Amino acid sequence: MTTKFPPITPGDILLEEFIKPFGISQNQLAKDIHVPITQINAIVNGKKTITTDTALRLARYFGTTPHFWLNLQQHYELELAEATLGDQILKTIKPLASIAANDHEG
């Protein structure tokens, strides 16, 4: 039996791979990218998403791309959706190819 761990939030990555290694505080990051500290704190704590605006700011500041940050957010949201909706979708939605194959048989 495998243990399913909760998905890693973009805020976890921001904190563990950027804020801590660079030795900056959440407050300093917020100040440097011109956003409220509450916004950075909420992202780090998984309470707020990384928006396109925030992605642009983080990318400029850390020398990454906006796509990096948005992909983290999208990947996280997709993992959550698969965990909550995946089984229901598999049970209730048939792929077009199987529907078309059944139509041609009859």
Phi, psi and omega per residue, in radians:
M1 nan 2.283 3.136
T2 -1.702 2.541 3.102
T3 -1.620 2.240 3.125
K4 -1.634 2.051 3.116
F5 -1.526 2.615 3.084
P6 -1.106 2.579 -3.128
P7 -1.088 2.607 3.107
I8 -1.374 2.258 -3.121
T9 -1.412 2.727 3.019
P10 -1.008 -0.559 3.099
G11 -1.143 -0.611 3.058
D12 -1.068 -0.783 3.129
I13 -1.121 -0.788 3.124
L14 -0.987 -0.815 -3.105
L15 -1.216 -0.912 -2.987
E16 -1.389 -0.505 -3.075
E17 -1.814 -0.213 -3.092
F18 -2.237 -1.051 -3.060
I19 -1.071 -0.956 -3.104
K20 -1.116 -0.879 -3.113
P21 -1.076 -0.576 3.129
F22 -1.457 -0.109 3.085
G23 1.176 0.588 3.097
I24 -1.942 2.783 3.096
S25 -1.629 2.856 3.041
Q26 -1.060 -0.662 3.133
N27 -1.092 -0.773 3.133
Q28 -1.117 -0.756 3.107
L29 -1.031 -0.851 -3.137
A30 -1.007 -0.784 -3.137
K31 -1.102 -0.796 -3.071
D32 -1.188 -0.530 -3.139
I33 -1.807 0.140 3.025
H34 1.074 0.869 3.007
V35 -2.297 2.790 3.113
P36 -1.149 2.531 3.089
I37 -1.003 -0.605 -3.137
T38 -1.069 -0.547 3.125
Q39 -1.195 -0.821 3.126
I40 -1.122 -0.770 3.141
N41 -1.059 -0.724 3.138
A42 -1.168 -0.654 3.087
I43 -1.143 -0.830 -3.131
V44 -1.052 -0.623 -3.120
N45 -1.564 0.137 3.081
G46 1.258 0.366 -3.109
K47 -1.734 -0.238 -3.095
K48 -2.412 2.561 3.137
T49 -1.499 2.829 3.016
I50 -1.519 2.002 -3.137
T51 -1.506 3.003 3.091
T52 -1.071 -0.689 3.105
D53 -1.057 -0.840 3.138
T54 -1.144 -0.678 3.119
A55 -1.054 -0.736 3.101
L56 -1.081 -0.752 -3.119
R57 -1.176 -0.801 3.134
L58 -1.123 -0.694 3.136
A59 -1.085 -0.797 3.131
R60 -1.088 -0.786 -3.057
Y61 -1.186 -0.804 -3.043
F62 -1.664 -0.036 3.122
G63 1.285 0.550 3.078
T64 -1.886 -2.773 3.048
T65 -2.041 2.707 3.043
P66 -1.044 -0.592 3.141
H67 -1.076 -0.612 3.102
F68 -0.974 -0.868 -3.085
W69 -1.226 -0.722 3.137
L70 -1.201 -0.609 3.081
N71 -1.154 -0.673 3.051
L72 -1.018 -0.807 -3.119
Q73 -1.121 -0.799 -3.114
Q74 -1.138 -0.724 3.114
H75 -1.066 -0.766 3.124
Y76 -1.074 -0.839 -3.123
E77 -1.111 -0.669 3.117
L78 -1.157 -0.710 3.086
E79 -1.074 -0.720 3.104
L80 -1.112 -0.772 -3.128
A81 -1.120 -0.732 3.119
E82 -1.103 -0.665 -3.139
A83 -1.176 -0.631 -3.071
T84 -1.651 -0.541 -3.040
L85 -2.021 -0.248 -3.007
G86 -0.933 -0.901 -3.110
D87 -1.102 -0.731 3.139
Q88 -1.090 -0.748 -3.141
I89 -1.141 -0.754 3.109
L90 -1.038 -0.646 -3.095
K91 -1.373 -0.529 -2.972
T92 -1.864 -0.253 -3.110
I93 -2.053 2.174 3.120
K94 -1.654 2.432 3.072
P95 -1.109 2.520 3.140
L96 -0.950 -0.706 -3.114
A97 -1.034 -0.694 3.140
S98 -1.289 -0.568 3.084
I99 -1.169 -0.794 -3.138
A100 -1.120 -0.695 3.132
A101 -1.113 -0.713 3.120
N102 -1.176 -0.627 3.123
D103 -1.152 -0.626 -3.119
H104 -1.339 -0.368 3.139
E105 -1.327 -0.514 -3.020
G106 -1.706 nan nan
